[in-house]
Amino acid sequence: MFVRPMASTSVLVSPLAALAQCPRSDNGPLRAMTASEPIMIPPHGSTKARKKLTMTFLLAFTVTILDQAIKLLVDQSLPPNGLSLAPFFDFQRVYNPGVNFGLLADRPTVVLAVTLAIGIGCVGYVLLQPPSRWWTVSGFSLLIGGGFGNLVDRLRTGAVFDYLNITPFVGYLNLADLAIGCGVLLLVLEALLLSKNHDS
């Protein structure tokens, strides 16, 4: 069988698709195709995939810009001694070269390398497997945007600039940390829902 795909589309032809497009004789039965009768394959929903992929990186870029803008605003306007609004709700300038709870504070190079690898890994995964659901788009947007927001800090100053304390359990954090947490939560919830639907 001679198969000639459309010029603008590179798609594998399934046997059923090829069978459906085989010409019929006047009285109905299928007849053999000739080399001059190409199979015309309509493009699949690549436009939606590209739209979601573009939206993922656009939202991620927005999160990174917002994170950096808020950090700059807090750094320029916060009093030297910080600002306390309520117990476990205050603003302070905190520079963290490590990760949560100050872990690996003495290994900033390792933390930078791991952070960079995770960021590149997330971007690569999204490029190879574009999000198909808006939950996934939102989750990866928050995760990538927050990750690169903190990565910019590490590249500029060697430490992440934290400023907000809203709970006694996690210490000081910033918008990028909140975005990362929400992104992970969305992706985990979606994975659980997909697993539940698959089991049912």
C-alpha positions in Angstrom: 0.0 0.0 0.0 1.4 3.4 -0.9 0.9 6.0 1.8 1.6 9.6 1.2 1.0 11.8 4.3 0.0 15.4 4.0 2.8 17.9 3.5 2.2 19.7 6.8 1.5 16.7 8.9 3.7 13.8 10.0 1.3 11.1 11.5 1.4 7.3 11.7 -1.5 5.6 9.9 -3.3 3.0 11.9 -4.7 0.0 10.0 -8.3 1.0 10.9 -7.7 4.5 9.5 -6.2 3.2 6.3 -9.1 0.7 5.9 -11.7 3.5 6.5 -10.2 5.5 3.6 -9.9 2.7 1.1 -12.0 3.5 -2.0 -15.0 1.5 -2.9 -16.3 0.4 -6.2 -19.7 1.4 -7.4 -21.4 -1.6 -5.9 -19.9 -1.1 -2.5 -17.0 -3.6 -1.8 -13.6 -2.4 -1.1 -11.1 -2.4 -3.9 -7.3 -2.2 -3.9 -5.8 1.3 -3.8 -3.3 2.4 -6.5 -0.1 4.3 -6.0 -1.8 7.5 -7.3 -4.4 7.5 -4.6 -2.8 8.8 -1.4 -4.3 8.5 2.1 -5.2 12.0 3.3 -4.8 12.2 7.1 -6.3 15.2 8.8 -4.2 16.8 11.5 -4.9 15.9 15.1 -5.6 18.2 18.0 -2.1 19.7 18.0 -3.4 23.2 18.3 -4.9 22.5 21.8 -1.6 20.9 22.9 0.4 23.9 21.7 -2.0 26.2 23.4 -1.7 24.4 26.7 2.1 24.2 26.4 2.3 27.9 25.6 0.0 28.7 28.5 2.1 26.6 30.9 5.3 28.6 30.2 3.5 31.9 30.1 2.0 31.4 33.5 5.3 30.1 34.8 7.1 33.2 33.6 4.4 35.3 35.2 4.9 33.6 38.6 8.7 34.2 38.4 8.2 37.9 37.6 5.7 38.4 40.4 8.0 36.6 42.8 10.9 38.8 41.9 8.9 42.0 42.0 7.4 41.2 45.4 10.9 40.4 46.8 12.2 43.7 45.5 9.3 45.6 47.0 9.6 43.9 50.4 13.4 44.4 50.5 13.0 48.1 49.7 10.1 48.9 52.0 10.4 46.6 55.0 11.7 48.3 58.2 15.1 47.1 59.4 13.6 45.2 62.3 10.8 43.7 60.2 7.1 44.0 60.7 5.0 41.9 63.1 1.2 41.8 62.5 0.2 38.9 64.7 1.8 35.8 66.3 3.2 33.7 63.5 2.4 36.3 61.0 5.3 38.7 60.4 7.7 39.9 57.8 11.5 39.7 58.2 14.5 39.7 55.8 15.8 36.1 55.8 18.5 34.8 53.4 18.5 31.1 53.2 21.4 29.5 51.3 20.0 26.0 51.9 16.5 24.5 51.6 13.6 24.3 54.0 14.4 24.6 57.7 17.9 25.8 56.8 19.0 22.3 55.7 22.1 22.1 53.5 22.9 25.8 54.4 26.6 24.9 54.2 26.3 23.3 50.7 25.0 26.2 48.6 26.6 24.8 45.4 25.0 21.5 45.9 21.6 23.1 46.5 22.1 25.3 43.4 23.0 22.3 41.2 20.0 20.2 42.4 17.6 23.2 42.0 18.8 23.8 38.5 18.6 20.1 37.6 15.0 19.9 38.9 14.0 23.0 37.0 15.5 21.7 33.7 13.9 18.3 34.4 10.4 19.8 34.8 10.8 22.0 31.7 12.0 18.9 29.7 9.1 16.8 30.9 6.6 19.4 29.9 8.2 19.8 26.5 8.2 16.0 25.9 4.8 15.4 27.5 2.7 18.6 27.0 -0.1 19.0 29.7 -3.5 17.7 28.5 -5.6 19.1 31.4 -5.8 22.5 32.9 -5.0 21.1 36.3 -1.7 19.9 34.9 -1.1 23.2 33.2 -1.6 25.1 36.5 0.4 22.6 38.5 3.5 22.7 36.3 3.2 26.5 35.8 3.3 27.1 39.6 6.1 24.5 40.1 8.3 25.8 37.3 7.6 29.5 38.0 8.3 29.1 41.7 11.4 27.0 41.1 12.9 29.5 38.8 11.9 32.4 41.1 14.1 30.9 43.8 16.8 29.9 41.3 17.2 33.6 40.3 17.9 34.4 43.9 20.5 31.7 44.2 22.2 32.8 41.0 22.2 36.5 42.1 23.1 36.3 45.8 23.8 32.7 46.6 20.7 32.5 48.9 16.9 32.6 48.6 15.3 35.7 50.0 12.4 34.7 52.3 10.3 37.3 54.1 6.9 35.9 55.2 6.1 33.8 58.3 2.6 32.5 58.5 3.0 29.3 60.4 5.3 28.0 63.2 6.0 24.8 61.3 7.8 25.8 58.1 9.6 29.0 59.0 10.0 31.9 56.6 9.0 31.6 53.0 8.2 33.6 49.9 5.7 33.6 47.0 7.9 31.2 45.0 7.7 28.7 47.9 3.9 29.0 48.0 3.7 28.5 44.3 5.8 25.4 44.5 3.7 24.0 47.3 0.4 24.7 45.4 1.8 23.2 42.2 2.9 20.0 43.8 -0.5 19.7 45.5 -2.3 20.1 42.2 -0.2 17.5 40.5 -0.6 15.0 43.3 -4.4 15.6 43.5 -4.6 15.0 39.7 -2.5 11.9 39.9 -4.8 10.5 42.6 -8.0 11.4 40.7 -6.6 9.7 37.5 -5.6 6.6 39.5 -9.1 6.5 41.0 -10.8 6.8 37.7 -8.5 4.2 36.2 -9.3 1.7 39.0 -13.0 2.3 38.6 
